Amino acid sequence: MTNPKIDEALESLLELDELDVREHRDVYENIHAELRRQLQSADEPATR
């Protein structure tokens, strides 16, 4: 099973080649934040 939000975050790595190196940190921080959100939501009990 895949998670579209994780896939989208990781796909943003493909943009790095087009960006100035100084902008890479922001991309990495955004990816890290999204991955953390997704991990935290995976730990939350499912609601019905």
N, C-alpha and C positions, 0 to 999 in steps of 0.2 A: 504494500500500500504506500502511495506517495502522498506527500503533503504539498499542495500547490504553493503555499506561502514559503516553504523551505526551498522548493524548486526555483521560485522567482528570486529569492534572495541570492541563491547560488548562481543563478544566471547573470546576476549583475556583475559577477567576476569577469564575464566576457567583455564588459565595457572598459576594463582597465587599460587595455592596449590603446584605446582612443583618448584616454585622459592623461593629463600631465601628472607626473609622479606625485606632485604635491597634493593632488586630489585623491590619491589612493587611500589615504588614511580614513577619509570620510566614508568611502565605499566599504572598507573593512569594518568600521564601527557600525554602520547601518546593518550589515550582514550579521555581525555579532549580536546586535540588539534583537534582530528578528529571530535568530536561532534561539536566543535565551527566552524570548516570549513563547516560542513554540514548545520548548522544553518545559517551561513552567506550566503551560496549558495542558501538556501531556500528563503532568503530575496531579492535576485537579480531577476530582471525581466527576464522572459523567453525570449530567443531569438529564432527566427525561421529562 
